Amino acid sequence: MRKRNFLLFGPWGRCMGDECGPGGIQTRAVWCAHVEGWTTLHTNCKQAERPSNQQNCFRVCDWHKELYDWRLGPWNQCQPVISKSLEKTPECTKGDEGIQVREITCIQKDKDIPAEDIICEYFEPKPLLEQACLIPCQQDCIVSEFSSWSGCSKTCGSGLQHRTRQVVAPPQFGGSGCPNLTEFQVCQSGPCEDQELPYSLHVGPWSACSMPHSRQARQARRRGKNKDRDKDRGKGVKDPEARELIKKKRNRNRQNRQENKYWDIQIGYQTREVMCTNKTGKAADLSFCQQEKLPMTFQSCVITKECQVSEWSEWSPCSKTCHDVASPTGTRVRTRTVRQFPVGGETECPELEEDEPCVSQRDGVTPCAMYGWKTTEWTECRVDPLLSQQDKRRGNQTALCGGGIQTREVYCVQTNQDLLLHLHAHRDREASKPVDLKLCTGPVPNTTQLCHIPCPIECEVSPWSAWGPCTYENCNDQQGKKGFKLRKRRITNEPTGGSGGTGNCPHLLEAIPCEEPACYDWKAVRLGDCEPDNGKECGPGTQVQEVVCINSDGEEVDRQLCRDAIFPIPVACDAPCPKDCVLSMWSSWSSCSHTCSGKTTEGKQIRARSILAYAGEEGGIRCPNSSALQEVRSCNEHPCTVYHWQTGPWGQCIEDTSVSSFNTTTTWNGETSCSVGMQTRKVICVRVNVGQVGPKKCPESLRPETVRPCLLPCKKDCIMSPYSDWTSCPSSCKEGDSGVRKQSRHRVIIQLPANGGRDCMDPLYEEKACEAPIVCQSYRWKTHKWRRCQLVPWSVQQDSPGAQEGCGPGRQARAITCRKQDGGQAGIHECLQYAGPVPALTQACQIPCQDDCQLTSWSKFSSCNGDCGAVRTRKRTIVGKSKKKEKCKNSHLYPLIETQYCPCDKYNAQPVGNWSDCILPEGKVEVLLGMKVQGDIKECGQGYRYQAMACYDQNGRLVETSRCNSH
């Protein structure tokens, strides 16, 4: 048979519970439905298949926001929305639409473990899992045209020639790859003769760099030195001013030589063998190896010098000057300096400082200072730091309670007790002054903790009792006194979180004036059996009431006190005969419908009884009709003039100077009390529905107390730690930092003032200017003129083809010195530390020969006046006889102008980061259907998302946002 009924279930409801965390419960509706859509009974569905309608859940509270957050995974690769079909697709122009997804997980931040999404969704909607993207069009590889064929590789016989092409644009986004970039083909250069053999060129390695030793080299060097020295000394110079300038230059050169003692630069030469061999390996003349230009067989070089350091200094004193059981060893250091830096090699200088462990050997070593963490008292529990801005606005109207947070300050102190003896004279709990936090080791105590503020419980009272008898206000003084009827109620649930006591409870006693008061009266406690009249077995009779004597408070007293009271009369009754209708006893009278009687209202009470057995058929008294089973009587016939005493809240506890001494005690909440005080409150007489009246209208004997003793908590003065030591003035400075140097000290509040104690008056932080601020000094390298170009000795060059004496490639050196920013002299080690890398000490140089092209140095680049795309140029010219040489006019070999693009001043803005949440505009609040509006807080509707923009220049460098025209 086809199944016609099936189970349906709704969504899970909101997680409910008393406590925050995993102890919550959520429910959902489950019902049985017919296939045609109408709901039917649960029994018509299989109960074994019924899903659960209740499950455990995690109840989220506001303070969980600090513990949970969304973790966003990276976007994966862009995938096409629709898979490509086998049919021919149209040509791609802008790209294909795609979609990319990412993983988003709710995590518990401190433990880095996943949590349920519903927790994070409570504070922030789940970010987007997918987004649209663009798959760029496939771009095939693009290559240039082939070059012309190269020459044949063989001068005779069969050889090869090739041609090449370059990649203009590489393949992208899955485009086809690049084709072959080189092609070869066979070529013929005529028949070869049997005697002709192939030749090859062999180039040997460079020799070690060595100094020239020939007499000519020494003489040339001596002539050059003498010429420079004569020039420096001013020989042949007659002008006194010129001779003075030469003298100053000579002094500078002497200083430069002194500075460059750290670099011993000597320029030498090195050679290598270049030879032509046939295929049998025999040497042949170089002319057989045809090349446009043969490799050089000589070059200038720098003689390699190793780093030279001084001897080690003496060991410094041991850094451990005290006794420490935990780490008894210290460190001692020795140093050495660089006498000559390495030149021409790759090896660096050895370490200039070394240390080793040591133990102080001095007698009577004092114990080392020991440090530990200290904490201040926890602050009061506060709920508002964990509330959102909207919850704070609501919290301003009601007292905040529930889960909160407490904070305290953590600081480091010296813990050696013998070092703290000087503090014992102060009343600072032996508090030592704060020191640098780095001196304390071990885990840092927590500075925050969760706490709980009990939420207030409202006062709950019982219903009013019935009005009591009319009694004197004071039974001990009955002359001329008026009477009152009283009714009472009691506190069923004591209030908490308020001002304490019954200050937040309503009044518990009401009174109305009455006539003929009495202090004592009879009260029936039980009815006796129904006794028939005239000794019959059944029929009408009477019941005698068993009574006791009570006072105005309802307490049982001696029966003699009720001698003036009216004794209750017997109650009429009916003793049922065997065949009569049997009725139950009357119930107690109900409570009065009104507390008093007015012109249009009257209090009523009702009592009833029921039929226990109906009359027999052979006669007997029949059962009464239903109206006779119920009786009504008037009650509370007194007028509606109800009075009660109304109390105000207890005032502040004020010290009672009349109490001479008091022993310190501890109150219920743990606070220590040091003295007895007094509290007062206002008490007034109030007529119900009217307001305050004279005090004589209310019973004087029932007036609540207006004064009561109270316990004053002990005063707590502010306790502050001593000031820490002054921070040291900076021993080093940063370049460009010209600010005022200051040093500071601080202290912490160990105990906050309370209960009228002394306030924290002194400042917690002090600072002062450093007495002798350090003048920041910066350093720079100063480079001097290059020395003359040193060539390889002619005795080495002369055997090389094409060599000319006194010209060709060489190498030159220069001096460098260290200067302060103002130009003053400084030690070389300052520049090594602060001035950056050392400038080049040598460079290649060229002394032009007669056949070489001679050109001027490049000019400076011209200025840029145009917009993006403009260019700037620099120039040089041909000088001397080179102007007439054709090869010097070849602009490809010797360009006379260079061009480069000017820096671009165009900028573009690019988005950065994710879109923000939807932000609603402020101001106008539109009320839509189903929209929730609280005050001026708009929670739904049309809003905006925002995204940050960054500004970039043409080279992709980040610049100020103001440079972009739009943002």
FENMOPE-V395257 format. One line per field, one symbol per residue. psi: psi as a letter, one per 40 degrees, with the letter a starting at -180 (. if undefined). Layout:
BEGIN
psi=???
END
This chain:
BEGIN
psi=hhheiihiiaihaihiidiiaeeihiiihhihiideeihaideeihddehiieiiiihhhideedediihhhiihaihiidhihieihiihhdeiiiaiiiihhhhihddefiiiidddddddhihihdiiiihhiihhihhiiiiiiiiiheieiahaiiiiiiihdhiiifeiiiiihehiiiiihfiiiidehiiiihhhiiiiihiiieiddddddddddddddddddefhehdhddddddddddddddddddddeeehghhhaiiiihhihiaeeeiiiidddghidhiiieiiiihhhhihhiiiiiihiiheheihhddgeiaiiiiiiihdhiiheiehiiihehiiiiihheiifhiiihiiiiiiiiiiihhdddeiidddddddddihhiahaiiiiihihihehddeedeedeiffffhiiiihdedhiihhiieiiiihhhiihihhiiiiiihiihiidheegeheiiiihiiiiihehhiieaeiafdeiiiehiiiiiigiidiiihhdihaihhiifeidiaiaihhhhiihiaeeehhahddeedeihhhiihiihhhideihhiiiiiihiiidieihadeihiiiiiiiihdhiiidfaihiiiiddeehiiiiifeiigghiihhiiihaihhhheehdihhhihideeihheihaiiiihhihhhhedahaieedihddehiiehiiihhiihhihhiiiiiihiiiheiiiheheihhiiiiiiihdhiiifeihigdiiehiiiiidghhhhhiiihhhiihiihhihidddddehheihheiaiaiiiiiiihiideeiiiiddddddeeaihihdiiiihhiideihhiiiiiiiiiheaaheiiiiiiiihiaeddehddeeheddgieiiiiiihheiiihiihaiiiihhiiibhhhhihehhhhbfhheiahaiiihihihiadeeihaidedhdi.
END
